[in-house]
């Protein structure tokens, strides 16, 4: 992977920081922040892959560099897989993290999903690199868990305070340390898998 430079496509500072932390230790990989002059991308794809591709390609076109992007969805079984691709705007286009969490909890109450077994969910991330020649690489990461009855924890962002991953004693992502979260999270798994694919490509 020697000499590979990628520009981060994410306009979300929390997500960009998390991606940089996960990929920052990859040997030979140089990450560049998203230029402030690049406008937001209309994420109108109907899949996580499509939205990640839209964001990465927009940065390739704006900078001429290879770009890395991701899209993440929270899929809640009791809600038929919602919010899914609409996770970031579940409560509206300008929704805050708290707005989205509140709507999620309200929707679970509305359908009568109160017991943990009725609140199963999967966090899924697609991480994608787009190159100036039109080629791409992508990988997916997922983690199962349950939606808690109320927010808990101060760390993380988005739905982290209400998502308790399997195997962590009921603690939410927001209650886990950064290192532990990256080790088990959907985004950590996706970007580690992507790094592996990048390494394979560099060595082939």
The 8 nearest C-alpha neighbors of each residue, nearest first, counted from 0:
[[1, 201, 27, 198, 3, 2, 28, 197],
 [2, 0, 27, 3, 28, 26, 201, 4],
 [1, 3, 27, 0, 4, 28, 29, 26],
 [4, 2, 28, 1, 0, 29, 27, 5],
 [5, 3, 29, 30, 28, 2, 6, 65],
 [6, 4, 66, 30, 65, 31, 67, 29],
 [5, 7, 31, 66, 30, 32, 33, 67],
 [8, 6, 33, 32, 67, 9, 66, 31],
 [7, 9, 68, 33, 55, 67, 54, 58],
 [8, 10, 11, 7, 15, 68, 33, 14],
 [9, 11, 12, 8, 33, 39, 15, 14],
 [10, 12, 14, 9, 13, 15, 16, 8],
 [13, 11, 15, 14, 16, 10, 9, 17],
 [14, 12, 16, 15, 11, 17, 156, 155],
 [13, 15, 17, 11, 16, 12, 18, 9],
 [16, 14, 12, 18, 17, 13, 9, 11],
 [17, 15, 19, 13, 14, 18, 12, 20],
 [16, 18, 14, 20, 19, 15, 21, 13],
 [19, 17, 21, 15, 20, 16, 22, 14],
 [18, 20, 16, 23, 22, 17, 21, 15],
 [19, 21, 17, 23, 18, 22, 16, 24],
 [20, 22, 18, 19, 23, 17, 187, 181],
 [23, 21, 19, 25, 24, 20, 18, 190],
 [24, 22, 20, 19, 25, 21, 28, 30],
 [23, 25, 22, 26, 21, 20, 28, 19],
 [24, 26, 22, 23, 28, 27, 194, 21],
 [27, 25, 28, 24, 0, 1, 23, 29],
 [26, 28, 1, 0, 2, 25, 29, 3],
 [29, 27, 3, 26, 25, 4, 0, 30],
 [28, 30, 4, 3, 5, 27, 31, 2],
 [31, 29, 5, 6, 4, 28, 32, 7],
 [30, 32, 6, 7, 5, 33, 29, 4],
 [33, 31, 7, 6, 34, 30, 8, 15],
 [32, 34, 7, 8, 6, 35, 31, 9],
 [35, 33, 36, 37, 32, 62, 31, 6],
 [34, 36, 37, 33, 38, 10, 32, 39],
 [35, 37, 34, 38, 33, 61, 39, 62],
 [36, 38, 35, 34, 39, 61, 33, 58],
 [39, 37, 36, 40, 35, 10, 34, 57],
 [40, 38, 41, 37, 10, 54, 42, 9],
 [39, 41, 42, 54, 38, 57, 53, 37],
 [40, 42, 43, 39, 53, 54, 44, 50],
 [43, 41, 50, 44, 40, 53, 54, 51],
 [42, 44, 41, 45, 50, 49, 53, 40],
 [45, 43, 50, 49, 46, 42, 47, 53],
 [44, 46, 43, 49, 84, 47, 50, 48],
 [47, 45, 49, 48, 44, 84, 50, 83],
 [46, 48, 50, 70, 49, 84, 125, 51],
 [49, 47, 51, 46, 50, 125, 52, 70],
 [50, 48, 44, 52, 46, 47, 51, 53],
 [49, 51, 44, 53, 47, 52, 42, 48],
 [52, 50, 69, 70, 48, 54, 68, 53],
 [51, 53, 49, 55, 50, 54, 56, 48],
 [54, 52, 50, 56, 51, 55, 57, 49],
 [55, 53, 57, 51, 52, 56, 8, 40],
 [54, 56, 68, 52, 66, 58, 57, 67],
 [55, 57, 59, 58, 53, 54, 52, 129],
 [56, 58, 60, 54, 55, 59, 53, 61],
 [59, 57, 61, 55, 60, 56, 62, 8],
 [60, 58, 56, 63, 64, 62, 61, 57],
 [59, 61, 57, 58, 63, 62, 56, 131],
 [62, 60, 58, 59, 63, 57, 37, 64],
 [63, 61, 64, 59, 60, 58, 6, 65],
 [62, 64, 59, 60, 61, 131, 65, 58],
 [65, 63, 59, 62, 66, 131, 5, 6],
 [64, 66, 130, 5, 129, 59, 131, 6],
 [67, 65, 6, 5, 55, 129, 128, 59],
 [66, 68, 128, 7, 127, 55, 8, 5],
 [69, 67, 8, 55, 51, 127, 126, 54],
 [68, 70, 126, 51, 125, 127, 71, 124],
 [69, 71, 51, 47, 125, 124, 50, 126],
 [72, 70, 124, 123, 125, 47, 69, 73],
 [71, 73, 83, 84, 123, 86, 122, 74],
 [72, 74, 122, 83, 121, 82, 86, 123],
 [73, 75, 80, 83, 121, 81, 120, 82],
 [76, 74, 120, 80, 78, 81, 77, 119],
 [75, 77, 79, 80, 78, 120, 119, 74],
 [76, 78, 79, 75, 118, 117, 112, 107],
 [79, 77, 81, 76, 75, 80, 107, 106],
 [78, 80, 76, 77, 81, 75, 74, 82],
 [81, 79, 74, 75, 76, 78, 83, 82],
 [82, 80, 83, 78, 74, 79, 75, 73],
 [81, 83, 86, 85, 74, 73, 89, 80],
 [84, 82, 72, 81, 74, 73, 85, 86],
 [83, 85, 72, 86, 47, 46, 82, 45],
 [86, 84, 82, 83, 88, 89, 87, 72],
 [85, 87, 82, 89, 83, 88, 72, 84],
 [88, 86, 85, 89, 99, 94, 157, 84],
 [89, 87, 91, 92, 86, 85, 90, 94],
 [88, 90, 86, 85, 91, 99, 87, 82],
 [89, 91, 99, 94, 88, 98, 102, 92],
 [92, 90, 88, 94, 93, 89, 99, 98],
 [91, 93, 88, 94, 90, 89, 87, 95],
 [94, 92, 91, 95, 88, 90, 87, 98],
 [95, 93, 91, 90, 98, 92, 88, 99],
 [96, 94, 98, 97, 99, 93, 90, 157],
 [95, 97, 157, 99, 98, 100, 94, 158],
 [98, 96, 100, 95, 99, 101, 157, 94],
 [99, 97, 95, 101, 96, 100, 94, 90],
 [100, 98, 90, 102, 96, 101, 97, 89],
 [99, 101, 103, 97, 102, 98, 158, 96],
 [102, 100, 98, 104, 99, 103, 97, 105],
 [101, 103, 105, 99, 100, 104, 106, 90],
 [104, 102, 100, 106, 105, 101, 99, 107],
 [103, 105, 107, 101, 106, 102, 108, 100],
 [104, 106, 102, 108, 103, 107, 109, 101],
 [107, 105, 109, 103, 108, 104, 102, 110],
 [108, 106, 112, 104, 110, 109, 105, 111],
 [107, 109, 111, 105, 106, 110, 112, 104],
 [108, 110, 106, 107, 111, 105, 112, 104],
 [111, 109, 107, 108, 112, 106, 77, 78],
 [110, 112, 108, 109, 113, 107, 117, 106],
 [113, 111, 117, 107, 110, 108, 118, 114],
 [112, 114, 111, 117, 115, 108, 118, 107],
 [113, 115, 117, 116, 112, 118, 111, 148],
 [116, 114, 118, 117, 145, 113, 119, 146],
 [117, 115, 114, 118, 119, 145, 113, 112],
 [116, 118, 112, 115, 114, 119, 113, 77],
 [119, 117, 115, 145, 146, 116, 112, 120],
 [120, 118, 145, 76, 117, 144, 116, 75],
 [121, 119, 75, 145, 144, 74, 76, 143],
 [122, 120, 143, 74, 142, 73, 123, 144],
 [121, 123, 73, 142, 141, 72, 185, 74],
 [122, 124, 141, 72, 185, 71, 140, 121],
 [125, 123, 71, 140, 186, 185, 139, 70],
 [124, 126, 139, 69, 70, 138, 48, 47],
 [127, 125, 69, 138, 137, 189, 68, 190],
 [126, 128, 137, 68, 67, 136, 69, 51],
 [129, 127, 67, 136, 135, 66, 137, 68],
 [128, 130, 135, 66, 65, 55, 56, 134],
 [129, 131, 65, 132, 134, 133, 135, 128],
 [130, 132, 133, 65, 59, 63, 64, 129],
 [133, 131, 130, 134, 129, 135, 65, 59],
 [134, 132, 131, 130, 135, 129, 56, 59],
 [135, 133, 130, 132, 129, 136, 131, 128],
 [134, 136, 129, 128, 130, 133, 137, 127],
 [137, 135, 128, 127, 129, 138, 134, 196],
 [136, 138, 127, 126, 193, 128, 135, 125],
 [139, 137, 193, 126, 189, 125, 192, 127],
 [140, 138, 125, 189, 124, 126, 141, 137],
 [139, 141, 189, 185, 188, 124, 123, 186],
 [142, 140, 123, 185, 122, 124, 121, 139],
 [141, 143, 185, 122, 121, 184, 123, 144],
 [144, 142, 121, 164, 120, 165, 122, 141],
 [143, 145, 164, 165, 163, 120, 119, 121],
 [144, 146, 119, 118, 163, 120, 162, 147],
 [147, 145, 162, 161, 118, 163, 119, 148],
 [146, 148, 161, 149, 145, 162, 163, 150],
 [149, 147, 146, 150, 104, 161, 113, 115],
 [148, 150, 147, 161, 151, 104, 160, 146],
 [151, 149, 160, 161, 152, 147, 148, 100],
 [152, 150, 160, 149, 161, 171, 173, 174],
 [153, 151, 174, 173, 160, 154, 150, 171],
 [152, 154, 173, 174, 155, 151, 160, 156],
 [155, 153, 173, 152, 174, 156, 175, 172],
 [156, 154, 173, 159, 172, 153, 157, 160],
 [157, 155, 159, 158, 154, 13, 96, 173],
 [156, 158, 96, 159, 155, 100, 160, 97],
 [157, 159, 160, 161, 100, 162, 156, 96],
 [158, 160, 172, 173, 162, 156, 161, 157],
 [161, 159, 150, 173, 151, 158, 171, 152],
 [162, 160, 150, 147, 146, 159, 158, 171],
 [163, 161, 146, 171, 159, 145, 160, 172],
 [162, 164, 171, 145, 170, 144, 169, 172],
 [165, 163, 144, 143, 167, 162, 166, 145],
 [164, 166, 144, 167, 143, 163, 169, 168],
 [165, 167, 168, 164, 169, 144, 163, 170],
 [168, 166, 169, 170, 165, 164, 163, 171],
 [169, 167, 170, 166, 165, 163, 164, 171],
 [168, 170, 163, 167, 171, 164, 165, 166],
 [171, 169, 163, 168, 167, 174, 172, 175],
 [170, 172, 163, 162, 174, 173, 160, 161],
 [171, 173, 159, 175, 174, 162, 163, 160],
 [172, 174, 154, 152, 160, 155, 159, 171],
 [175, 173, 152, 171, 172, 170, 154, 153],
 [176, 174, 172, 173, 180, 179, 177, 171],
 [177, 175, 179, 178, 180, 174, 154, 173],
 [176, 178, 180, 179, 181, 175, 155, 154],
 [177, 179, 181, 180, 176, 182, 175, 183],
 [180, 178, 182, 176, 181, 177, 175, 183],
 [179, 181, 177, 182, 178, 184, 183, 175],
 [182, 180, 187, 178, 184, 179, 183, 177],
 [183, 181, 179, 180, 184, 187, 178, 188],
 [184, 182, 180, 181, 187, 179, 185, 188],
 [185, 183, 187, 181, 186, 180, 182, 188],
 [184, 186, 141, 140, 188, 142, 187, 123],
 [187, 185, 189, 184, 188, 124, 190, 140],
 [188, 186, 181, 184, 190, 185, 189, 191],
 [187, 189, 140, 185, 191, 186, 190, 192],
 [190, 188, 140, 139, 186, 192, 187, 191],
 [191, 189, 193, 192, 187, 188, 194, 126],
 [190, 192, 194, 188, 193, 189, 187, 195],
 [193, 191, 195, 189, 190, 194, 138, 188],
 [192, 194, 190, 196, 138, 195, 191, 189],
 [195, 193, 197, 191, 192, 196, 190, 198],
 [194, 196, 192, 198, 193, 197, 199, 191],
 [195, 197, 199, 193, 198, 194, 200, 192],
 [198, 196, 194, 200, 195, 199, 193, 201],
 [199, 197, 195, 201, 196, 200, 0, 194],
 [200, 198, 196, 202, 197, 201, 203, 195],
 [201, 199, 197, 203, 198, 202, 196, 0],
 [200, 202, 198, 0, 199, 203, 197, 1],
 [201, 203, 199, 200, 198, 0, 197, 1],
 [202, 200, 201, 199, 198, 197, 196, 0]]
